[in-house]
Amino acid sequence: QVRLVESGGGLVQAGGSLRLSCVASGPTFSIYDIGWYRQAPGKQRELVAQVTRGGSTNYADFVEGRFTISRDNAKNMMYLQMNSLKPDDTAVYYCRLSHSWTGTTYWGQGTQVTVSS
């Protein structure tokens, strides 16, 4: 069983930056694809960014070059650096691990990001 714990959320003014972190328990972090998702009130959860276990990255269109996803397999950590934040970025952000062969998926509990105008 893998447990994910996010941190780094908070309140920031528009134009500011935040860095989200997610630590995973378990020894097999490197075999998973990783991703950050978000869910705003009244909206469905959506993909923000992902990195495959091979290192390929993918970003949602709304990121527009403002966010950077990264992983540190040696530390079982994943990160989301968010710059030039907008009020529309306000949401609960979740980290996710998924195995491309088995479909096994793990979610963190979420961290709130609030961007004030």
Summary of the structure (lengths in Angstrom):
residues: 117
radius of gyration: 13.5
end to end distance: 40.1
largest distance: 42.5
contacts: 333
relative contact order: 0.32
helix: 8%
strand: 51%
